[in-house]
Amino acid sequence: MPTECIPYSETGYFTPIICDYLAEKPALQPFYHRFPKLENFEAQLQEKQQSHLTDASQRAILSKAMLAQYKNVAASEKTIQNIKKLANEDTFTITTGHQLNLFTGPLYFLYKIISTINLAKELQEKHPNYHFVPIYWMASEDHDFDEICYFNYKGKKLRWNREASGAVGELSTEGLSEVLNVFTKELGNSNNAKYLASLFEDGYIKHNNLTDATRYIANELFKQYGLVIVDGNDKALKQLYIPFIENELFQQTAHKKVLETAKQLTKASADYKIQVNPREINLFYINDGIRERILENEGVFSVNNTSVRWNSEQIKTEVHTHPERFSPNALLRPLYQEIILPNLCYIGGGGELAYWFELKSYFEAVNVTFPMLLLRNSAVIKTAKQSEKMEKLNISNRDLFLKKDDFVAAKVKELSNIDIDFTPQKEHLKQQFKDLYTLAEQTDKSFLGAVAAQETKQLKGLQHLEKRLLKAQKRVLKDKVSRSTELQESLFPNNSLQERRENFSERYLEYGEHLIPTLVKHLQPLSGEFLVLEL
């Protein structure tokens, strides 16, 4: 099972801020706590253990709440033991989070969770006197239905057409049977297809809401690894969040601190883009199928697009009576997570880590330990047949990461019997003009401008000829080049990473029950490299 690891910075698919983070560039160091190296976890563990947020009473609430969430779930013994261990002071978590995408959404959903499972396992081996629990945090309170109402399968977009409002996790699964019927026809009749059809039928038809359906599917796929799936939309857990809800309503610390940090980030480098802009109040109100922003104007609090109003004392009463109705937005969700979990490290994609970088000073201001941040594993999976084609076409794994135009140009130059690289001619021309500049200096300096203009004209002429020759050779070599580009397109669909375009079902059809164990075997969360894996 051949593999190759490629540094993220050499793939061309990761932003400057992430490449600089992985390189531990000094400009970014003020925006995170400890870099995710195995030797740094001991200090993170000690700091988290001393936090008042991980005392015995809070741990007991967490463990009890999770047992309640798993009441009707066919969990593995390993998962149940992990939930019970959350009550112990020697237990810590490694966490990832993801939207409630239909039918698991993009392939990297698996990579996130496997990264989390594998890091927990690695830490367990390094620190046997502690326990480490992998956590998948469901974004059940998200309200952006448009982001999760579809998924891609073999280049087709399958969509759940319905009206939606409020938190997506509370959405009824009614109507998903129609999507499932279409999907199962696409899957075919193989044994692996039948398993997938059964998995999704049990998930979406036998559960009443999207949260329960997603938990069922994720549990079925990963329960043997002891994964614990958390739904933050829980009254018992929100009780722990009350002091921070009040801080957000009355002090608005997040707005002040994140704005300051965002300015510092852009000053650190023009290449660093702000991922999330803070609002004055970064909370939503959830009730009766709505999830709307909370606003404040001259001491009066309101819920956007509703008639709900409170004064300061009334909203305090509402917070203490119904904390479950107060929902953090994308910016505040990380704080909520770190308050209720004894968490050491958050594992996310590049976009997620970029907005975590905006949060460190806010965490410090509210006295919450900032977690270590780890970029999730990325991979491209190729079949043995695709590897064989690559060998015949003389395509390396690194070639695949080139943008399409660069890839085509490289293949044409490689296959052509004609040397299409005019660099020697350009250098020779420059040398000739260097002599002309010397001659003009000695005779009449007024000719320098004319010499420079002629040099520019002739260099452009050579570049134009080079492009025309390359274009002509593309036509001559069309068959060989098209076979190469078809192969690249099959592994990088729509010039994008495979993991962002493919659904896990496409791979499961081919590899079945061996898919996830093989990925667990090969994905190394602390490697800091992109994996090319032949299966």
C-alpha positions as CSV (number, residue, x, y, z in Angstrom):
1,M,0.0,0.0,0.0
2,P,2.4,2.7,-1.3
3,T,2.2,6.2,0.3
4,E,3.9,9.5,-0.2
5,C,3.8,12.5,2.1
6,I,4.1,16.0,0.6
7,P,4.6,19.2,2.8
8,Y,1.4,21.2,2.8
9,S,3.3,24.3,1.6
10,E,4.3,22.5,-1.5
11,T,0.8,21.5,-2.6
12,G,-0.5,24.9,-3.6
13,Y,-3.8,24.3,-1.9
14,F,-3.2,25.9,1.5
15,T,-3.3,29.6,2.5
16,P,-0.3,31.7,3.6
17,I,-1.5,31.9,7.1
18,I,-1.7,28.1,7.4
19,C,1.7,27.5,5.7
20,D,3.2,30.1,8.1
21,Y,1.6,28.4,11.1
22,L,3.0,25.0,10.1
23,A,6.4,26.6,9.6
24,E,6.1,28.2,13.1
25,K,6.8,31.7,11.6
26,P,7.4,34.3,14.4
27,A,4.7,36.6,13.0
28,L,2.0,34.2,13.9
29,Q,3.3,33.0,17.3
30,P,1.3,35.7,19.3
31,F,-1.9,34.2,18.0
32,Y,-1.7,30.7,19.3
33,H,-0.7,29.0,22.6
34,R,1.4,26.0,22.1
35,F,2.3,24.4,18.8
36,P,1.0,20.8,18.4
37,K,4.1,18.8,19.0
38,L,4.0,15.6,21.1
39,E,6.4,17.0,23.6
40,N,4.2,20.1,24.2
41,F,1.1,18.2,25.4
42,E,2.4,17.7,28.9
43,A,2.4,21.4,29.7
44,Q,-1.0,21.8,28.0
45,L,-2.4,19.0,30.1
46,Q,-1.1,20.4,33.4
47,E,-2.5,23.9,32.6
48,K,-5.9,22.4,31.7
49,Q,-5.9,20.3,34.8
50,Q,-5.4,23.3,37.0
51,S,-8.3,25.2,35.4
52,H,-11.4,25.9,37.6
53,L,-13.5,24.9,34.5
54,T,-12.4,21.3,34.8
55,D,-13.2,20.6,38.5
56,A,-15.1,17.5,39.7
57,S,-18.5,19.1,39.6
58,Q,-18.2,20.3,36.0
59,R,-16.8,17.0,34.9
60,A,-19.7,15.2,36.6
61,I,-22.2,17.4,34.8
62,L,-20.5,16.7,31.4
63,S,-20.4,12.9,31.9
64,K,-24.0,12.8,33.1
65,A,-25.2,14.9,30.2
66,M,-23.4,12.7,27.7
67,L,-24.8,9.5,29.2
68,A,-28.2,11.1,28.7
69,Q,-27.5,12.0,25.1
70,Y,-26.5,8.4,24.5
71,K,-29.5,6.9,26.2
72,N,-31.0,5.6,23.0
73,V,-27.8,5.1,21.1
74,A,-26.3,1.6,20.4
75,A,-22.9,2.7,21.6
76,S,-19.8,0.5,22.0
77,E,-18.6,-0.4,25.4
78,K,-15.4,1.6,24.6
79,T,-17.5,4.8,23.9
80,I,-19.6,4.3,27.1
81,Q,-16.4,3.9,29.2
82,N,-14.9,7.0,27.6
83,I,-18.1,9.0,28.6
84,K,-17.8,7.7,32.2
85,K,-14.1,8.6,32.2
86,L,-15.0,12.2,31.4
87,A,-16.0,12.5,35.1
88,N,-12.4,11.7,36.2
89,E,-9.7,14.4,36.7
90,D,-7.2,12.3,34.8
91,T,-9.2,12.3,31.5
92,F,-8.8,14.8,28.7
93,T,-10.3,15.3,25.3
94,I,-9.1,15.8,21.7
95,T,-11.9,17.5,19.7
96,T,-13.0,18.2,16.2
97,G,-16.2,19.7,15.0
98,H,-18.2,19.6,11.8
99,Q,-21.5,20.6,10.3
100,L,-24.5,18.2,10.1
101,N,-23.8,17.6,6.4
102,L,-26.2,15.2,4.6
103,F,-24.9,11.7,4.1
104,T,-21.7,12.7,5.8
105,G,-20.9,15.5,3.3
106,P,-17.4,15.7,1.9
107,L,-14.8,13.0,2.4
108,Y,-12.7,15.2,4.8
109,F,-15.4,14.6,7.4
110,L,-13.8,11.2,7.9
111,Y,-10.3,12.7,8.0
112,K,-11.2,15.1,10.8
113,I,-12.6,12.4,13.0
114,I,-9.7,10.0,12.2
115,S,-7.2,12.7,13.0
116,T,-8.9,13.1,16.4
117,I,-9.0,9.4,17.1
118,N,-5.4,8.9,16.2
119,L,-4.1,11.8,18.2
120,A,-6.0,10.5,21.3
121,K,-4.4,7.1,20.7
122,E,-0.9,8.6,20.3
123,L,-1.2,10.6,23.5
124,Q,-2.5,7.5,25.4
125,E,0.7,5.7,24.4
126,K,2.8,8.7,25.4
127,H,1.0,9.3,28.7
128,P,-0.4,6.0,30.0
129,N,-1.3,7.5,33.4
130,Y,-4.0,9.6,31.8
131,H,-7.0,9.0,29.6
132,F,-7.7,10.7,26.2
133,V,-11.1,10.7,24.6
134,P,-11.7,11.6,21.0
135,I,-14.7,14.0,20.6
136,Y,-16.8,14.9,17.5
137,W,-18.7,18.1,18.3
138,M,-21.8,18.3,16.1
139,A,-22.7,21.8,14.9
140,S,-26.3,21.1,15.8
141,E,-27.0,24.8,16.6
142,D,-25.9,26.0,13.2
143,H,-28.7,27.8,11.2
144,D,-27.1,27.9,7.7
145,F,-29.3,25.2,6.1
146,D,-28.1,26.2,2.6
147,E,-24.6,25.0,3.5
148,I,-25.7,21.5,4.5
149,C,-28.8,20.8,2.3
150,Y,-26.9,19.0,-0.4
151,F,-23.9,16.7,-1.1
152,N,-21.9,15.7,-4.1
153,Y,-21.8,12.2,-5.5
154,K,-19.8,11.3,-8.6
155,G,-20.1,14.8,-9.9
156,K,-23.8,15.1,-9.2
157,K,-25.4,17.4,-6.6
158,L,-28.1,15.7,-4.5
159,R,-30.2,18.3,-2.7
160,W,-32.8,18.2,0.1
161,N,-35.5,20.6,-1.1
162,R,-37.4,22.1,1.8
163,E,-38.0,25.3,3.8
164,A,-35.9,25.5,6.9
165,S,-35.4,27.9,9.9
166,G,-33.9,27.7,13.3
167,A,-31.1,25.3,14.4
168,V,-30.5,22.7,11.8
169,G,-30.1,19.9,14.4
170,E,-33.7,20.4,15.3
171,L,-35.0,20.0,11.7
172,S,-37.3,17.1,11.1
173,T,-35.9,14.4,8.8
174,E,-39.3,14.3,7.0
175,G,-38.6,14.4,3.3
176,L,-35.2,12.9,3.4
177,S,-36.7,9.5,2.2
178,E,-37.0,11.1,-1.2
179,V,-33.3,12.0,-1.3
180,L,-32.5,8.5,0.0
181,N,-34.5,6.9,-2.8
182,V,-32.6,8.9,-5.4
183,F,-29.3,8.2,-3.8
184,T,-29.8,4.4,-3.4
185,K,-30.5,4.1,-7.1
186,E,-27.1,5.8,-7.8
187,L,-25.3,3.5,-5.4
188,G,-26.3,0.3,-7.3
189,N,-26.8,-3.2,-5.9
190,S,-23.4,-4.4,-4.6
191,N,-23.0,-5.6,-1.0
192,N,-21.2,-2.3,-0.1
193,A,-24.0,-0.3,-1.7
194,K,-26.6,-2.3,0.3
195,Y,-24.7,-1.5,3.5
196,L,-24.6,2.2,2.7
197,A,-28.3,2.2,1.9
198,S,-29.1,0.5,5.2
199,L,-26.8,2.9,7.1
200,F,-28.5,6.0,5.7
201,E,-32.0,4.5,6.0
202,D,-31.5,3.7,9.6
203,G,-30.0,7.2,10.2
204,Y,-32.5,9.4,8.3
205,I,-35.7,7.4,8.3
206,K,-35.6,5.9,11.8
207,H,-34.6,9.2,13.6
208,N,-36.8,12.2,13.9
209,N,-34.3,15.0,13.6
210,L,-31.0,15.8,12.0
211,T,-29.0,15.7,15.2
212,D,-30.1,12.2,16.1
213,A,-29.6,11.0,12.5
214,T,-26.1,12.4,12.3
215,R,-25.1,11.0,15.7
216,Y,-26.4,7.6,14.6
217,I,-24.4,7.6,11.4
218,A,-21.2,8.8,12.9
219,N,-21.5,6.4,15.8
220,E,-22.0,3.4,13.4
221,L,-18.9,4.4,11.5
222,F,-16.6,5.1,14.4
223,K,-18.0,3.5,17.6
224,Q,-15.3,0.8,17.6
225,Y,-12.7,3.6,18.2
226,G,-14.5,5.0,21.3
227,L,-15.6,8.2,19.6
228,V,-17.8,10.4,21.8
229,I,-20.3,12.6,19.8
230,V,-21.3,15.8,21.6
231,D,-24.5,17.8,21.0
232,G,-23.9,21.2,22.5
233,N,-27.6,22.1,22.3
234,D,-28.2,20.7,25.7
235,K,-29.7,22.5,28.8
236,A,-27.4,20.8,31.3
237,L,-24.3,21.8,29.4
238,K,-25.6,25.3,28.7
239,Q,-25.9,25.8,32.5
240,L,-22.1,25.8,32.6
241,Y,-22.1,28.5,30.0
242,I,-24.2,31.0,31.9
243,P,-21.4,33.3,33.2
244,F,-20.0,33.6,29.7
245,I,-23.4,34.3,28.2
246,E,-23.8,37.2,30.7
247,N,-20.3,38.5,29.8
248,E,-21.2,38.5,26.2
249,L,-24.5,40.3,26.8
250,F,-23.2,43.0,29.2
251,Q,-19.5,43.3,28.7
252,Q,-19.2,42.3,25.1
253,T,-15.6,41.2,25.6
254,A,-15.5,39.1,22.5
255,H,-16.2,42.1,20.2
256,K,-13.5,44.2,21.8
257,K,-10.8,41.6,21.9
258,V,-11.4,39.9,18.6
259,L,-11.4,43.3,16.8
260,E,-8.1,44.1,18.3
261,T,-6.6,40.7,17.4
262,A,-8.0,41.0,13.8
263,K,-6.1,44.3,13.4
264,Q,-2.9,42.7,14.7
265,L,-3.3,39.8,12.4
266,T,-3.5,42.0,9.3
267,K,-0.6,44.0,10.5
268,A,1.5,40.9,10.9
269,S,1.1,40.1,7.2
270,A,-0.9,41.4,4.3
271,D,-1.5,37.8,3.3
272,Y,-3.5,37.0,6.5
273,K,-7.2,37.4,5.7
274,I,-9.7,37.9,8.5
275,Q,-12.0,34.8,8.6
276,V,-14.7,36.0,11.0
277,N,-15.7,39.5,12.0
278,P,-17.2,39.9,15.5
279,R,-20.6,41.4,16.3
280,E,-21.3,43.4,19.4
281,I,-23.3,40.4,20.6
282,N,-22.3,37.0,19.2
283,L,-25.3,35.1,20.4
284,F,-28.4,33.8,18.8
285,Y,-31.8,33.1,20.5
286,I,-33.3,29.6,19.8
287,N,-37.0,29.0,20.5
288,D,-40.0,27.7,18.7
289,G,-38.2,26.9,15.5
290,I,-36.3,30.2,15.2
291,R,-32.6,31.0,15.6
292,E,-32.1,34.8,15.3
293,R,-29.4,37.2,16.5
294,I,-29.7,39.0,19.8
295,L,-29.4,42.8,19.5
296,E,-28.9,45.5,22.1
297,N,-29.9,49.2,21.9
298,E,-29.6,51.5,24.9
299,G,-30.2,48.8,27.5
300,V,-33.0,47.1,25.6
301,F,-32.3,43.6,24.2
302,S,-34.2,42.1,21.3
303,V,-34.3,39.2,19.0
304,N,-33.9,40.1,15.4
305,N,-37.0,39.7,13.2
306,T,-39.3,39.0,16.2
307,S,-41.2,41.0,18.8
308,V,-39.2,39.5,21.7
309,R,-37.8,42.3,24.0
310,W,-36.2,42.3,27.4
311,N,-34.6,44.8,29.8
312,S,-31.4,43.9,31.6
313,E,-33.0,42.1,34.5
314,Q,-35.5,40.3,32.3
315,I,-32.8,38.9,30.0
316,K,-30.7,37.8,33.1
317,T,-33.7,35.9,34.3
318,E,-34.2,34.3,30.8
319,V,-30.5,33.3,30.8
320,H,-30.7,31.6,34.2
321,T,-34.1,30.0,33.5
322,H,-33.5,28.9,29.9
323,P,-29.8,28.9,29.1
324,E,-30.5,26.4,26.3
325,R,-32.1,29.2,24.3
326,F,-28.9,31.1,24.0
327,S,-26.7,29.8,21.2
328,P,-23.2,30.9,20.3
329,N,-22.3,31.9,16.8
330,A,-19.3,30.5,14.9
331,L,-17.0,32.9,16.8
332,L,-18.2,32.0,20.3
333,R,-18.7,28.3,19.8
334,P,-15.0,27.6,20.4
335,L,-15.3,29.2,23.8
336,Y,-18.4,27.2,24.7
337,Q,-16.7,24.0,23.7
338,E,-13.5,24.7,25.8
339,I,-15.6,25.6,28.8
340,I,-17.5,22.3,29.0
341,L,-14.7,19.9,27.8
342,P,-11.4,19.1,29.5
343,N,-9.9,19.7,26.0
344,L,-6.3,19.9,25.0
345,C,-6.4,20.3,21.3
346,Y,-8.8,21.3,18.6
347,I,-8.4,19.7,15.1
348,G,-9.8,21.6,12.2
349,G,-9.4,22.6,8.6
350,G,-7.4,25.7,7.4
351,G,-10.4,28.0,7.5
352,E,-11.3,26.9,11.1
353,L,-7.8,27.4,12.4
354,A,-7.7,30.9,10.8
355,Y,-10.6,32.1,12.9
356,W,-9.2,30.4,16.0
357,F,-6.2,32.6,15.6
358,E,-8.5,35.6,16.2
359,L,-9.6,34.3,19.6
360,K,-6.5,33.9,21.8
361,S,-6.7,37.3,23.5
362,Y,-10.4,36.8,24.1
363,F,-9.8,33.5,25.8
364,E,-7.2,35.2,28.0
365,A,-9.6,38.0,28.9
366,V,-12.2,35.5,30.2
367,N,-9.6,33.3,31.8
368,V,-10.2,30.1,29.7
369,T,-7.2,28.0,28.6
370,F,-6.6,28.3,24.9
371,P,-6.3,24.9,23.2
372,M,-3.6,23.7,21.0
373,L,-4.6,23.9,17.3
374,L,-3.9,21.2,14.8
375,L,-4.5,21.1,11.1
376,R,-6.5,18.0,10.3
377,N,-5.1,15.3,8.0
378,S,-5.5,15.7,4.3
379,A,-5.2,12.9,1.8
380,V,-5.8,11.9,-1.8
381,I,-6.7,8.3,-2.4
382,K,-5.8,6.7,-5.7
383,T,-6.5,3.1,-6.9
384,A,-3.8,0.7,-8.0
385,K,-5.1,1.1,-11.6
386,Q,-4.7,4.9,-11.4
387,S,-1.1,4.4,-10.1
388,E,-0.4,2.1,-13.0
389,K,-1.7,4.8,-15.4
390,M,0.5,7.4,-13.7
391,E,3.5,5.2,-14.2
392,K,2.8,4.7,-17.9
393,L,2.3,8.4,-18.4
394,N,5.3,9.4,-16.3
395,I,3.2,11.4,-13.8
396,S,4.5,11.8,-10.3
397,N,2.4,12.4,-7.2
398,R,3.7,15.9,-7.0
399,D,2.8,16.6,-10.6
400,L,-0.9,16.0,-9.7
401,F,-0.9,19.0,-7.4
402,L,0.0,21.4,-10.2
403,K,-2.8,23.7,-11.4
404,K,-4.3,22.4,-14.7
405,D,-2.6,24.9,-17.0
406,D,0.8,24.4,-15.4
407,F,0.2,20.6,-15.5
408,V,-0.6,20.6,-19.2
409,A,2.4,22.9,-20.1
410,A,4.7,20.6,-18.1
411,K,3.4,17.5,-19.9
412,V,3.6,19.1,-23.4
413,K,7.2,20.1,-22.8
414,E,8.1,16.7,-21.5
415,L,6.4,14.8,-24.4
416,S,7.5,17.1,-27.2
417,N,10.6,16.3,-29.3
418,I,11.0,20.0,-29.8
419,D,12.5,22.2,-27.1
420,I,9.8,24.6,-26.2
421,D,11.8,26.4,-23.5
422,F,13.1,29.6,-25.1
423,T,15.1,30.6,-22.0
424,P,18.5,30.1,-23.7
425,Q,17.4,32.3,-26.6
426,K,16.1,35.0,-24.2
427,E,19.4,35.0,-22.3
428,H,21.3,35.2,-25.5
429,L,19.2,38.1,-26.7
430,K,19.7,39.9,-23.3
431,Q,23.5,39.5,-23.7
432,Q,23.3,41.0,-27.2
433,F,21.4,44.0,-25.9
434,K,23.9,44.4,-23.1
435,D,26.5,45.0,-25.7
436,L,24.2,47.4,-27.5
437,Y,23.8,49.4,-24.2
438,T,27.5,49.6,-23.8
439,L,27.9,50.8,-27.4
440,A,25.1,53.5,-26.9
441,E,26.8,54.7,-23.7
442,Q,30.0,55.2,-25.6
443,T,28.4,56.9,-28.7
444,D,25.1,58.6,-28.0
445,K,23.2,58.1,-24.7
446,S,20.0,59.4,-26.3
447,F,19.7,56.0,-28.0
448,L,19.5,54.1,-24.6
449,G,15.7,54.5,-24.6
450,A,15.4,53.2,-28.2
451,V,17.6,50.2,-27.3
452,A,15.5,49.4,-24.2
453,A,12.3,49.6,-26.3
454,Q,13.7,47.3,-28.9
455,E,14.9,44.8,-26.2
456,T,11.4,44.7,-24.7
457,K,9.8,44.2,-28.1
458,Q,12.0,41.3,-29.1
459,L,11.7,39.6,-25.7
460,K,7.9,39.8,-26.1
461,G,8.2,38.4,-29.6
462,L,10.1,35.4,-28.3
463,Q,7.5,34.9,-25.5
464,H,4.7,35.0,-28.1
465,L,6.5,32.5,-30.3
466,E,7.1,30.2,-27.3
467,K,3.3,30.3,-26.5
468,R,2.3,29.6,-30.1
469,L,4.7,26.7,-30.3
470,L,3.4,25.3,-27.0
471,K,-0.2,25.6,-28.4
472,A,0.8,23.9,-31.6
473,Q,2.4,21.0,-29.7
474,K,-0.7,20.7,-27.5
475,R,-2.7,19.9,-30.7
476,V,-0.1,17.4,-31.9
477,L,0.1,15.7,-28.5
478,K,-3.6,16.1,-27.7
479,D,-4.2,12.4,-27.1
480,K,-1.4,11.8,-24.6
481,V,-2.0,15.1,-22.9
482,S,-5.8,14.5,-22.5
483,R,-5.1,11.1,-20.9
484,S,-2.9,12.8,-18.4
485,T,-5.4,15.6,-17.7
486,E,-8.3,13.0,-17.4
487,L,-6.2,11.2,-14.7
488,Q,-5.5,14.4,-12.9
489,E,-9.2,15.4,-13.1
490,S,-10.3,12.0,-11.6
491,L,-8.1,12.6,-8.6
492,F,-8.5,16.4,-8.3
493,P,-12.1,16.9,-9.5
494,N,-12.9,20.5,-10.7
495,N,-9.3,21.5,-9.9
496,S,-10.1,21.0,-6.3
497,L,-8.9,18.6,-3.6
498,Q,-10.6,15.2,-3.8
499,E,-11.5,15.4,-0.1
500,R,-13.7,18.5,-0.7
501,R,-15.6,17.2,-3.7
502,E,-16.2,13.5,-3.1
503,N,-18.6,11.9,-0.6
504,F,-17.2,9.0,1.5
505,S,-19.8,6.7,-0.2
506,E,-17.8,6.8,-3.4
507,R,-14.8,5.3,-1.7
508,Y,-16.8,2.9,0.5
509,L,-18.4,1.3,-2.6
510,E,-14.9,0.4,-3.7
511,Y,-13.2,-0.5,-0.4
512,G,-16.0,-1.4,1.9
513,E,-15.3,-2.1,5.5
514,H,-11.6,-1.8,5.0
515,L,-11.8,1.9,4.1
516,I,-11.9,3.4,7.6
517,P,-9.4,1.0,9.3
518,T,-6.9,1.7,6.4
519,L,-7.3,5.4,6.9
520,V,-6.9,5.0,10.6
521,K,-3.7,3.1,10.0
522,H,-2.1,5.7,7.6
523,L,-3.3,9.1,8.7
524,Q,-0.7,10.6,11.2
525,P,-2.1,13.7,12.8
526,L,1.2,15.2,13.9
527,S,3.0,14.6,10.6
528,G,2.3,18.0,9.1
529,E,2.2,16.6,5.6
530,F,-0.4,15.8,2.9
531,L,-0.8,12.1,2.3
532,V,-1.0,10.4,-1.1
533,L,-2.4,7.0,-0.5
534,E,-2.8,4.1,-2.9
535,L,-5.6,1.7,-1.9
